[in-house]
Amino acid sequence: MKLSSERKITILYLLIYLIAALSIALHQPLYDTPPEFGNPPDEHSRYMVPLYICNHGTLPTGFEEELFSGGCKWTYGFYTLLPYMVQGYAMRFVNLFTDSPLALLYTARLVNVFIGFLMAIVVLKIGKKLFLNDNVRWLFCFLVTFLPQSLFLHTYVNPDSMCLLSTALMIYGILCGYEDGFSLKSSAVMTLGIILCALSYYNAYGFIVSMVLLFTAYFFKKEEGKLSFEWRPFLKKGFLIAGVVLLCISWSFIRNYVLYDGDFIGLETKENFIKSFGIARETFESRGESPLTMLTSTSFLPKVVISFIANYGSGTIYAFLPIYGFFLLLFLLGFAGLFFPGGDAVWLSDIPKGKRVFFHANMLFCIVMPFILLIKYAYSVDYQAQGRYIMPGVILIMGYLCHGLEKLPFLKMLDDRKRKVVFALLSASVVAALFIMIFANAMPVYNKTGVLG
């Protein structure tokens, strides 16, 4: 059976993901490896949580001393636990056959590799909803999946990987819902995304707010100049989605409420726990300085941008400068292109203009909210200029970037063949940047240590 070109590219796309993700997951160290510190950020502390679940078969609280890492007097047991539960119980199953520490670590990491694989598939489906031009669509998929930092998040123990999958599911679900009137299938996809988001990463909660707003907005109808609201389908479908979501996530917040004296989220309890050891965090806020001072007196913004593109290890492994230059130029051109008319993107073009504007406003909110939360956290809790905190917006960022690229006048002037070559070269460059980052920048550091450090 002869494979179509679409099928060949799809297989290549998924193979590239697996080769790249497995290369990192199977080689990077777990514990601190000075002076390069090639280990992923905080993985050794996060890994304590699934390891506890593996050893005990139960969920830890944030107070468990077994979860302490070195002199660190707080644990990741206070945070959402679903990603660690999936890893921990997978490790518990593998533990039936082997006690190898390396096998258990690989199991935890491979859970996220698999989650990233699922996300790559969902991104393919999103691309088909957003772009009519296949060349632009494939560039979008490659940018989302093979941006070095995006792929990196699927290679070690963290909640970010499941969070990214949740955003993909929500975006795909809302796009399908606006096309089919929120059928059982599209509602189920969006519902699953909301559940995974609520139980994985607080930074992406803006997506949940937007899903509620966009779902509600869909049922506003304008006929003959009169605005009406379809209450019956809204309540019928809305109550079903809300009921399933609450049924699946309420256990986590109820558990926090019981364990942490009414603290549903658990983060306030975590901060108080840290203070109980006499540990005082010095922040810009505690020094009486303004957020503007933090943004202007430090390299906060450049660090965030650089680590959004490529920054492996504990923020210690950088790409070659041309790689940053390539992506920054692409971002500049793509977002400049948004101000030109035209383009072949779908972007729900068949819905009323008002709803379309509201949709894009919500997508912008989903991009900006993680950045606002990052600034708040860095200012008042713990200075962290890390691009991974704004990664929940990567699908939307790349979607708008690619839409801008296809609208650039000098690209629109090219004939179809030349334009196809340009986008193919851009996609190939993204893959090349990823492999250079892995094998030229990161792997030499990994090879200096054992996987367990």
C-alpha positions as CSV (number, residue, x, y, z in Angstrom):
1,M,0.0,0.0,0.0
2,K,1.5,3.3,-1.1
3,L,1.5,6.0,1.6
4,S,0.3,9.5,0.8
5,S,2.6,12.4,1.3
6,E,0.4,13.5,4.2
7,R,0.8,10.2,5.9
8,K,4.6,10.2,5.3
9,I,5.0,13.6,6.9
10,T,2.8,12.6,9.8
11,I,4.9,9.5,10.5
12,L,8.1,11.5,10.2
13,Y,6.7,14.1,12.5
14,L,5.9,11.5,15.2
15,L,9.2,9.7,14.7
16,I,11.2,13.0,15.2
17,Y,9.3,13.6,18.4
18,L,10.0,10.1,19.8
19,I,13.7,10.2,18.8
20,A,14.2,13.7,20.3
21,A,12.2,13.1,23.5
22,L,13.7,9.6,24.2
23,S,17.2,10.9,23.6
24,I,16.8,13.5,26.3
25,A,14.7,11.4,28.7
26,L,17.2,8.5,28.7
27,H,20.3,10.5,29.1
28,Q,19.8,13.5,31.4
29,P,20.9,13.1,35.0
30,L,18.5,13.2,37.9
31,Y,20.5,14.7,40.8
32,D,22.6,17.9,40.9
33,T,25.6,17.6,38.7
34,P,27.9,20.6,39.4
35,P,29.3,22.7,37.8
36,E,27.1,22.2,34.7
37,F,24.0,21.1,36.6
38,G,22.7,19.2,33.6
39,N,19.8,17.8,35.7
40,P,16.3,19.2,34.8
41,P,14.9,22.0,37.1
42,D,13.8,20.6,40.5
43,E,13.2,17.1,39.0
44,H,15.0,15.4,42.0
45,S,12.5,17.2,44.3
46,R,9.5,16.5,42.2
47,Y,10.5,12.8,41.7
48,M,10.1,12.3,45.5
49,V,6.3,12.5,45.0
50,P,5.8,9.7,42.5
51,L,8.5,7.7,44.3
52,Y,6.5,8.0,47.5
53,I,3.3,6.9,45.7
54,C,5.3,3.9,44.2
55,N,6.6,2.9,47.6
56,H,3.5,3.4,49.7
57,G,0.6,3.1,47.3
58,T,-1.0,6.2,48.8
59,L,-0.9,10.0,48.2
60,P,1.5,12.0,50.4
61,T,0.7,15.2,52.1
62,G,3.0,18.2,51.7
63,F,4.3,17.7,55.2
64,E,6.0,14.3,54.6
65,E,9.7,14.5,55.5
66,E,10.3,11.7,53.0
67,L,9.6,14.3,50.3
68,F,12.3,16.7,51.6
69,S,15.2,17.2,49.2
70,G,18.4,18.1,50.9
71,G,18.1,21.3,52.9
72,C,14.8,22.2,51.2
73,K,12.1,22.4,53.8
74,W,9.1,22.2,51.6
75,T,7.8,19.6,49.2
76,Y,5.8,19.2,45.9
77,G,3.3,17.3,47.9
78,F,1.3,20.6,48.4
79,Y,0.7,20.9,44.6
80,T,-1.7,19.2,42.3
81,L,-1.0,15.5,42.3
82,L,-2.6,13.9,39.2
83,P,0.6,14.0,37.0
84,Y,2.6,12.4,39.9
85,M,-0.2,9.9,40.5
86,V,0.0,8.6,36.9
87,Q,3.8,8.4,37.2
88,G,3.7,6.9,40.7
89,Y,1.3,4.1,39.9
90,A,3.0,3.3,36.6
91,M,6.2,3.0,38.7
92,R,4.4,0.8,41.2
93,F,3.5,-1.5,38.4
94,V,7.0,-1.7,37.0
95,N,8.2,-2.2,40.6
96,L,6.4,-5.6,40.6
97,F,9.1,-6.8,38.1
98,T,12.2,-4.9,39.1
99,D,13.7,-2.8,41.9
100,S,16.1,-1.0,39.6
101,P,16.2,2.8,40.4
102,L,16.9,3.5,36.8
103,A,13.9,1.6,35.6
104,L,11.7,3.4,38.0
105,L,13.1,6.8,36.9
106,Y,12.7,6.0,33.3
107,T,9.1,4.9,33.9
108,A,8.2,8.2,35.4
109,R,9.9,10.1,32.6
110,L,8.3,8.0,29.9
111,V,4.9,8.7,31.2
112,N,5.5,12.4,30.2
113,V,7.1,11.3,26.9
114,F,3.9,9.5,26.1
115,I,1.8,12.5,27.2
116,G,3.8,14.6,24.8
117,F,3.2,12.1,22.1
118,L,-0.5,12.4,22.6
119,M,-0.2,16.2,22.6
120,A,1.7,16.0,19.3
121,I,-1.3,14.2,17.8
122,V,-3.8,16.7,19.2
123,V,-1.7,19.5,17.7
124,L,-2.0,17.9,14.3
125,K,-5.8,18.0,14.7
126,I,-5.7,21.7,15.8
127,G,-3.5,22.6,12.8
128,K,-6.2,21.2,10.5
129,K,-8.8,23.4,12.2
130,L,-6.6,26.6,12.0
131,F,-5.0,26.5,8.6
132,L,-6.1,25.8,5.1
133,N,-2.6,25.9,3.7
134,D,-0.8,22.6,4.4
135,N,2.6,24.1,4.4
136,V,1.7,26.7,7.0
137,R,-0.1,24.0,9.0
138,W,2.9,21.8,9.2
139,L,5.1,24.7,10.2
140,F,2.7,25.3,13.0
141,C,2.8,21.7,14.2
142,F,6.6,21.6,14.0
143,L,7.0,24.9,15.9
144,V,4.6,23.8,18.7
145,T,6.1,20.3,19.1
146,F,9.8,20.9,18.2
147,L,10.4,24.2,19.8
148,P,13.4,22.9,21.9
149,Q,11.9,24.1,25.3
150,S,8.4,22.8,24.5
151,L,9.8,19.3,23.8
152,F,12.1,19.4,26.8
153,L,9.1,19.6,29.1
154,H,7.9,16.2,28.0
155,T,11.2,14.5,29.1
156,Y,11.4,14.7,32.8
157,V,9.2,14.5,35.9
158,N,7.0,17.6,36.1
159,P,3.3,18.6,35.8
160,D,4.0,20.9,32.8
161,S,3.7,18.0,30.3
162,M,0.1,17.1,31.3
163,C,-0.7,20.8,31.5
164,L,0.4,21.3,27.9
165,L,-1.7,18.3,26.8
166,S,-4.7,19.8,28.7
167,T,-4.4,23.2,26.8
168,A,-4.2,21.3,23.5
169,L,-7.4,19.4,24.3
170,M,-9.2,22.5,25.4
171,I,-8.3,24.4,22.3
172,Y,-9.3,21.5,20.0
173,G,-12.5,21.0,22.0
174,I,-13.6,24.6,21.7
175,L,-12.8,24.7,18.0
176,C,-14.8,21.6,17.4
177,G,-17.6,22.8,19.6
178,Y,-18.0,26.0,17.6
179,E,-18.3,23.9,14.5
180,D,-20.7,21.2,15.7
181,G,-22.7,23.0,18.4
182,F,-20.8,21.2,21.2
183,S,-21.7,17.6,20.3
184,L,-20.9,14.9,22.8
185,K,-17.5,14.4,21.2
186,S,-16.3,18.0,21.2
187,S,-17.8,18.5,24.7
188,A,-15.9,15.4,25.9
189,V,-12.6,16.6,24.5
190,M,-13.0,20.0,26.1
191,T,-14.1,18.5,29.4
192,L,-11.1,16.2,29.5
193,G,-8.8,19.2,28.9
194,I,-10.4,21.1,31.7
195,I,-10.1,18.2,34.1
196,L,-6.4,17.6,33.3
197,C,-5.7,21.3,33.6
198,A,-7.4,21.7,36.9
199,L,-5.5,18.8,38.4
200,S,-2.1,19.5,36.9
201,Y,-0.9,23.2,36.8
202,Y,-2.4,26.3,38.3
203,N,-0.6,28.6,35.8
204,A,-3.0,27.5,33.1
205,Y,-6.2,28.1,34.9
206,G,-6.9,31.1,32.6
207,F,-7.7,28.5,30.0
208,I,-10.5,27.1,32.1
209,V,-12.0,30.6,32.6
210,S,-11.9,31.2,28.8
211,M,-13.5,27.8,28.1
212,V,-16.4,28.8,30.3
213,L,-16.8,32.2,28.7
214,L,-16.5,30.9,25.1
215,F,-18.9,28.1,25.8
216,T,-21.4,30.6,27.1
217,A,-20.9,33.0,24.3
218,Y,-21.7,30.3,21.7
219,F,-25.3,30.2,22.8
220,F,-25.9,33.9,22.1
221,K,-27.7,34.3,18.8
222,K,-28.5,37.4,16.8
223,E,-31.5,37.1,14.4
224,E,-33.1,40.0,12.7
225,G,-31.1,42.4,14.8
226,K,-32.3,40.9,18.0
227,L,-30.0,39.2,20.5
228,S,-31.2,36.1,22.2
229,F,-29.8,33.3,24.4
230,E,-30.5,29.6,23.9
231,W,-31.1,28.6,27.5
232,R,-32.2,25.0,26.9
233,P,-29.1,23.6,25.1
234,F,-26.8,25.8,27.2
235,L,-28.2,24.3,30.5
236,K,-28.4,20.8,29.1
237,K,-24.8,20.7,27.8
238,G,-23.4,23.0,30.4
239,F,-24.6,21.1,33.3
240,L,-23.3,17.8,31.8
241,I,-19.8,19.3,31.3
242,A,-19.8,21.0,34.7
243,G,-21.1,17.9,36.4
244,V,-18.4,15.7,34.9
245,V,-15.7,18.2,35.7
246,L,-16.7,18.7,39.3
247,L,-17.1,14.9,39.8
248,C,-13.5,14.3,38.5
249,I,-11.7,17.2,40.2
250,S,-13.6,17.9,43.5
251,W,-11.7,15.1,45.4
252,S,-8.4,17.1,45.1
253,F,-9.8,20.4,46.5
254,I,-11.8,18.6,49.2
255,R,-8.7,16.7,50.2
256,N,-6.7,20.0,50.4
257,Y,-9.5,21.6,52.4
258,V,-9.4,18.7,54.9
259,L,-5.6,18.4,55.1
260,Y,-4.7,22.1,55.1
261,D,-7.4,23.7,57.3
262,G,-9.6,25.1,54.6
263,D,-6.8,25.9,52.1
264,F,-8.4,24.5,48.9
265,I,-5.3,25.2,46.8
266,G,-2.6,24.3,49.3
267,L,-0.1,27.1,48.3
268,E,-0.7,29.3,51.3
269,T,-0.1,26.3,53.6
270,K,3.1,25.6,51.7
271,E,4.4,29.1,52.3
272,N,3.4,29.0,56.0
273,F,5.2,25.6,56.3
274,I,8.4,27.1,54.9
275,K,8.1,30.0,57.3
276,S,7.7,27.5,60.2
277,F,11.4,26.5,59.7
278,G,12.5,30.1,60.0
279,I,13.1,30.4,56.3
280,A,12.4,33.9,55.0
281,R,12.3,34.4,51.3
282,E,13.7,37.7,50.2
283,T,11.7,39.1,47.4
284,F,11.3,42.4,45.5
285,E,8.1,42.8,47.4
286,S,9.6,42.2,50.8
287,R,12.3,44.8,50.0
288,G,9.6,47.3,49.2
289,E,10.6,47.5,45.5
290,S,8.0,47.8,42.7
291,P,7.3,45.1,40.0
292,L,8.6,47.7,37.5
293,T,12.0,47.7,39.3
294,M,12.2,43.9,39.0
295,L,11.4,44.1,35.3
296,T,13.9,46.9,34.5
297,S,16.7,46.3,37.0
298,T,17.2,42.6,36.1
299,S,17.5,40.6,33.0
300,F,14.1,39.1,33.7
301,L,12.5,39.5,30.3
302,P,15.5,38.4,28.3
303,K,15.8,35.3,30.5
304,V,12.1,34.5,30.1
305,V,12.4,34.8,26.3
306,I,15.6,32.7,26.1
307,S,14.3,30.0,28.3
308,F,11.0,29.9,26.4
309,I,13.1,29.0,23.3
310,A,15.8,26.7,24.6
311,N,17.3,26.3,28.0
312,Y,18.0,22.8,29.3
313,G,19.4,21.4,32.5
314,S,18.8,23.5,35.5
315,G,18.6,26.6,33.3
316,T,22.3,26.0,32.6
317,I,22.5,24.5,29.1
318,Y,22.0,27.1,26.3
319,A,21.7,26.8,22.6
320,F,24.1,28.4,20.1
321,L,23.3,32.1,19.6
322,P,22.1,31.6,15.9
323,I,19.3,29.3,17.2
324,Y,18.0,32.1,19.4
325,G,18.4,34.5,16.5
326,F,16.5,32.3,14.2
327,F,13.5,31.9,16.5
328,L,13.5,35.6,17.5
329,L,13.5,36.6,13.8
330,L,10.7,34.2,13.1
331,F,8.7,35.7,16.1
332,L,9.3,39.2,14.8
333,L,8.2,38.5,11.3
334,G,5.2,36.4,12.3
335,F,3.8,38.9,14.7
336,A,4.5,41.8,12.3
337,G,2.6,39.9,9.7
338,L,-0.5,39.9,11.8
339,F,-1.0,43.6,11.0
340,F,-1.3,42.9,7.3
341,P,-4.7,41.9,5.7
342,G,-5.5,38.5,4.1
343,G,-4.2,35.1,5.0
344,D,-5.7,31.6,4.5
345,A,-6.2,30.6,8.2
346,V,-9.6,29.2,9.1
347,W,-9.8,30.6,12.6
348,L,-13.6,30.1,12.9
349,S,-14.1,32.4,9.9
350,D,-17.7,31.2,9.4
351,I,-19.0,32.5,12.7
352,P,-20.3,36.1,13.3
353,K,-17.6,38.8,13.7
354,G,-18.5,39.6,17.3
355,K,-18.0,36.0,18.4
356,R,-14.8,35.8,16.4
357,V,-13.4,38.9,18.1
358,F,-14.5,37.5,21.5
359,F,-12.8,34.2,20.7
360,H,-9.5,35.9,19.8
361,A,-9.7,38.1,22.9
362,N,-10.0,35.0,25.0
363,M,-7.0,33.4,23.3
364,L,-5.0,36.5,24.0
365,F,-6.0,36.2,27.6
366,C,-4.8,32.6,27.7
367,I,-1.4,33.7,26.4
368,V,-1.0,36.7,28.7
369,M,-2.4,35.2,32.0
370,P,0.5,32.8,32.6
371,F,2.9,35.7,32.1
372,I,1.0,37.8,34.6
373,L,1.1,35.0,37.1
374,L,4.8,34.5,36.5
375,I,5.5,38.2,37.2
376,K,3.4,38.0,40.4
377,Y,5.1,34.9,41.6
378,A,8.6,36.2,40.7
379,Y,7.9,39.5,42.5
380,S,6.2,38.3,45.7
381,V,7.3,34.6,46.2
382,D,10.4,33.4,44.4
383,Y,12.3,35.1,41.6
384,Q,12.0,32.7,38.7
385,A,12.7,34.1,35.3
386,Q,11.9,30.9,33.4
387,G,10.1,30.6,30.1
388,R,8.5,27.3,31.0
389,Y,6.0,29.1,33.2
390,I,4.5,30.8,30.1
391,M,4.6,27.6,28.0
392,P,0.9,26.9,28.4
393,G,0.4,29.5,25.7
394,V,2.7,27.9,23.2
395,I,0.0,26.5,20.9
396,L,-1.7,29.9,20.6
397,I,1.5,31.8,20.3
398,M,2.6,29.6,17.4
399,G,-0.8,29.7,15.8
400,Y,-0.8,33.5,15.6
401,L,2.9,33.5,14.6
402,C,2.2,31.2,11.6
403,H,-1.0,33.1,10.7
404,G,1.2,36.3,10.6
405,L,3.8,34.6,8.4
406,E,1.3,33.5,5.8
407,K,0.1,37.2,5.6
408,L,3.6,38.7,5.0
409,P,3.5,40.5,1.6
410,F,6.8,39.3,0.4
411,L,5.8,35.7,0.9
412,K,2.3,36.2,-0.6
413,M,4.1,37.5,-3.8
414,L,5.9,34.2,-4.3
415,D,4.2,31.5,-6.5
416,D,2.9,28.4,-4.8
417,R,6.0,26.3,-5.4
418,K,8.4,28.9,-4.0
419,R,6.2,29.5,-1.0
420,K,6.1,25.8,-0.3
421,V,9.9,25.6,-0.4
422,V,10.1,28.5,2.1
423,F,7.8,26.9,4.6
424,A,9.4,23.5,4.1
425,L,12.8,25.1,4.9
426,L,11.5,26.8,8.0
427,S,10.0,23.5,9.2
428,A,13.4,21.8,8.5
429,S,15.2,24.6,10.4
430,V,13.0,24.1,13.4
431,V,13.9,20.4,13.5
432,A,17.6,21.2,12.9
433,A,17.6,23.7,15.8
434,L,16.1,21.0,18.1
435,F,18.7,18.3,17.2
436,I,21.6,20.8,17.5
437,M,20.3,21.8,20.9
438,I,20.0,18.1,22.0
439,F,23.1,16.6,20.5
440,A,25.6,19.5,20.3
441,N,24.6,21.5,23.4
442,A,22.9,19.2,25.9
443,M,24.3,15.7,25.2
444,P,28.0,16.5,26.0
445,V,26.8,17.7,29.4
446,Y,24.7,14.6,30.0
447,N,27.6,12.3,29.0
448,K,29.8,13.7,31.8
449,T,27.5,12.0,34.4
450,G,25.4,8.9,34.9
451,V,21.7,9.2,34.4
452,L,21.2,9.1,38.2
453,G,23.9,11.7,38.6
